[in-house]
Amino acid sequence: MAGSSPPPAYSDLKRGLEKSGSVSFFLFLLQALNSYTQGDIEGSKRLGHTALLVAIASILIGILMIAILCIVHYTTHTI
């Protein structure tokens, strides 16, 4: 494992959870950390990439839901 960076601390993972608000994101990060500590570097990279995609998808879905709510609210109420 020469040249590889150390796994992130649990406080960093907790901070990532607070920023994303996604439980599935946190679970993928924990699986990636577990894979890394067991020596499975490729599996850890794969799970980390999946965690990133889940976080991005949850952010986009949240923005879409807010946009739909605003559109419905401002088009159905008279000013």
CNS distance restraints for C-alpha pairs under 8 A (distance, minus, plus):
assign (resid   1 and name CA) (resid  39 and name CA) 7.87 0.50 0.50
assign (resid   7 and name CA) (resid  33 and name CA) 6.39 0.50 0.50
assign (resid   7 and name CA) (resid  36 and name CA) 6.93 0.50 0.50
assign (resid   7 and name CA) (resid  37 and name CA) 7.60 0.50 0.50
assign (resid   8 and name CA) (resid  12 and name CA) 6.16 0.50 0.50
assign (resid   8 and name CA) (resid  13 and name CA) 7.02 0.50 0.50
assign (resid   8 and name CA) (resid  33 and name CA) 7.58 0.50 0.50
assign (resid   9 and name CA) (resid  13 and name CA) 6.62 0.50 0.50
assign (resid  10 and name CA) (resid  14 and name CA) 6.13 0.50 0.50
assign (resid  11 and name CA) (resid  15 and name CA) 6.11 0.50 0.50
assign (resid  12 and name CA) (resid  16 and name CA) 6.19 0.50 0.50
assign (resid  13 and name CA) (resid  17 and name CA) 6.31 0.50 0.50
assign (resid  13 and name CA) (resid  26 and name CA) 7.18 0.50 0.50
assign (resid  13 and name CA) (resid  29 and name CA) 7.18 0.50 0.50
assign (resid  13 and name CA) (resid  30 and name CA) 7.89 0.50 0.50
assign (resid  14 and name CA) (resid  18 and name CA) 6.36 0.50 0.50
assign (resid  14 and name CA) (resid  26 and name CA) 7.98 0.50 0.50
assign (resid  15 and name CA) (resid  19 and name CA) 6.37 0.50 0.50
assign (resid  16 and name CA) (resid  20 and name CA) 6.24 0.50 0.50
assign (resid  16 and name CA) (resid  26 and name CA) 7.61 0.50 0.50
assign (resid  17 and name CA) (resid  21 and name CA) 5.50 0.50 0.50
assign (resid  17 and name CA) (resid  22 and name CA) 6.45 0.50 0.50
assign (resid  17 and name CA) (resid  23 and name CA) 7.20 0.50 0.50
assign (resid  17 and name CA) (resid  25 and name CA) 7.33 0.50 0.50
assign (resid  17 and name CA) (resid  26 and name CA) 5.79 0.50 0.50
assign (resid  20 and name CA) (resid  25 and name CA) 7.72 0.50 0.50
assign (resid  20 and name CA) (resid  55 and name CA) 6.46 0.50 0.50
assign (resid  20 and name CA) (resid  59 and name CA) 7.60 0.50 0.50
assign (resid  22 and name CA) (resid  26 and name CA) 6.62 0.50 0.50
assign (resid  22 and name CA) (resid  55 and name CA) 6.83 0.50 0.50
assign (resid  22 and name CA) (resid  58 and name CA) 7.16 0.50 0.50
assign (resid  23 and name CA) (resid  27 and name CA) 6.28 0.50 0.50
assign (resid  24 and name CA) (resid  28 and name CA) 6.26 0.50 0.50
assign (resid  24 and name CA) (resid  51 and name CA) 7.72 0.50 0.50
assign (resid  24 and name CA) (resid  54 and name CA) 7.37 0.50 0.50
assign (resid  25 and name CA) (resid  29 and name CA) 6.32 0.50 0.50
assign (resid  25 and name CA) (resid  51 and name CA) 4.98 0.50 0.50
assign (resid  25 and name CA) (resid  52 and name CA) 7.35 0.50 0.50
assign (resid  25 and name CA) (resid  54 and name CA) 5.94 0.50 0.50
assign (resid  25 and name CA) (resid  55 and name CA) 5.79 0.50 0.50
assign (resid  26 and name CA) (resid  30 and name CA) 6.24 0.50 0.50
assign (resid  26 and name CA) (resid  51 and name CA) 7.51 0.50 0.50
assign (resid  27 and name CA) (resid  31 and name CA) 6.24 0.50 0.50
assign (resid  28 and name CA) (resid  32 and name CA) 6.11 0.50 0.50
assign (resid  28 and name CA) (resid  47 and name CA) 5.98 0.50 0.50
assign (resid  28 and name CA) (resid  48 and name CA) 6.79 0.50 0.50
assign (resid  28 and name CA) (resid  50 and name CA) 7.11 0.50 0.50
assign (resid  28 and name CA) (resid  51 and name CA) 5.21 0.50 0.50
assign (resid  29 and name CA) (resid  33 and name CA) 6.17 0.50 0.50
assign (resid  29 and name CA) (resid  47 and name CA) 7.04 0.50 0.50
assign (resid  29 and name CA) (resid  48 and name CA) 6.07 0.50 0.50
assign (resid  29 and name CA) (resid  51 and name CA) 6.14 0.50 0.50
assign (resid  30 and name CA) (resid  34 and name CA) 6.12 0.50 0.50
assign (resid  31 and name CA) (resid  35 and name CA) 6.12 0.50 0.50
assign (resid  31 and name CA) (resid  44 and name CA) 7.54 0.50 0.50
assign (resid  31 and name CA) (resid  47 and name CA) 6.92 0.50 0.50
assign (resid  32 and name CA) (resid  36 and name CA) 6.14 0.50 0.50
assign (resid  32 and name CA) (resid  43 and name CA) 7.11 0.50 0.50
assign (resid  32 and name CA) (resid  44 and name CA) 4.30 0.50 0.50
assign (resid  32 and name CA) (resid  45 and name CA) 7.08 0.50 0.50
assign (resid  32 and name CA) (resid  46 and name CA) 7.85 0.50 0.50
assign (resid  32 and name CA) (resid  47 and name CA) 5.17 0.50 0.50
assign (resid  32 and name CA) (resid  48 and name CA) 5.73 0.50 0.50
assign (resid  33 and name CA) (resid  37 and name CA) 6.23 0.50 0.50
assign (resid  33 and name CA) (resid  44 and name CA) 6.67 0.50 0.50
assign (resid  34 and name CA) (resid  38 and name CA) 6.30 0.50 0.50
assign (resid  34 and name CA) (resid  44 and name CA) 7.82 0.50 0.50
assign (resid  35 and name CA) (resid  39 and name CA) 6.38 0.50 0.50
assign (resid  35 and name CA) (resid  40 and name CA) 5.14 0.50 0.50
assign (resid  35 and name CA) (resid  41 and name CA) 6.93 0.50 0.50
assign (resid  35 and name CA) (resid  43 and name CA) 6.27 0.50 0.50
assign (resid  35 and name CA) (resid  44 and name CA) 5.19 0.50 0.50
assign (resid  36 and name CA) (resid  40 and name CA) 5.31 0.50 0.50
assign (resid  36 and name CA) (resid  41 and name CA) 5.41 0.50 0.50
assign (resid  36 and name CA) (resid  43 and name CA) 7.66 0.50 0.50
assign (resid  36 and name CA) (resid  44 and name CA) 5.35 0.50 0.50
assign (resid  40 and name CA) (resid  44 and name CA) 6.16 0.50 0.50
assign (resid  41 and name CA) (resid  45 and name CA) 6.24 0.50 0.50
assign (resid  42 and name CA) (resid  46 and name CA) 6.20 0.50 0.50
assign (resid  43 and name CA) (resid  47 and name CA) 6.14 0.50 0.50
assign (resid  44 and name CA) (resid  48 and name CA) 5.99 0.50 0.50
assign (resid  45 and name CA) (resid  49 and name CA) 6.11 0.50 0.50
assign (resid  46 and name CA) (resid  50 and name CA) 6.26 0.50 0.50
assign (resid  47 and name CA) (resid  51 and name CA) 6.11 0.50 0.50
assign (resid  48 and name CA) (resid  52 and name CA) 6.28 0.50 0.50
assign (resid  49 and name CA) (resid  53 and name CA) 6.32 0.50 0.50
assign (resid  50 and name CA) (resid  54 and name CA) 6.17 0.50 0.50
assign (resid  51 and name CA) (resid  55 and name CA) 6.17 0.50 0.50
assign (resid  52 and name CA) (resid  56 and name CA) 6.21 0.50 0.50
assign (resid  53 and name CA) (resid  57 and name CA) 6.05 0.50 0.50
assign (resid  54 and name CA) (resid  58 and name CA) 6.12 0.50 0.50
assign (resid  55 and name CA) (resid  59 and name CA) 6.27 0.50 0.50
assign (resid  56 and name CA) (resid  60 and name CA) 6.22 0.50 0.50
assign (resid  57 and name CA) (resid  61 and name CA) 6.06 0.50 0.50
assign (resid  58 and name CA) (resid  62 and name CA) 6.07 0.50 0.50
assign (resid  59 and name CA) (resid  63 and name CA) 6.25 0.50 0.50
assign (resid  60 and name CA) (resid  64 and name CA) 6.13 0.50 0.50
assign (resid  61 and name CA) (resid  65 and name CA) 6.14 0.50 0.50
assign (resid  62 and name CA) (resid  66 and name CA) 6.27 0.50 0.50
assign (resid  63 and name CA) (resid  67 and name CA) 6.15 0.50 0.50
assign (resid  64 and name CA) (resid  68 and name CA) 6.17 0.50 0.50
assign (resid  65 and name CA) (resid  69 and name CA) 6.13 0.50 0.50
assign (resid  66 and name CA) (resid  70 and name CA) 6.17 0.50 0.50
assign (resid  67 and name CA) (resid  71 and name CA) 6.14 0.50 0.50
assign (resid  68 and name CA) (resid  72 and name CA) 6.10 0.50 0.50
assign (resid  69 and name CA) (resid  73 and name CA) 5.98 0.50 0.50
assign (resid  70 and name CA) (resid  74 and name CA) 6.02 0.50 0.50
assign (resid  71 and name CA) (resid  75 and name CA) 6.02 0.50 0.50
assign (resid  72 and name CA) (resid  76 and name CA) 6.03 0.50 0.50
assign (resid  73 and name CA) (resid  77 and name CA) 6.27 0.50 0.50
assign (resid  74 and name CA) (resid  78 and name CA) 7.88 0.50 0.50
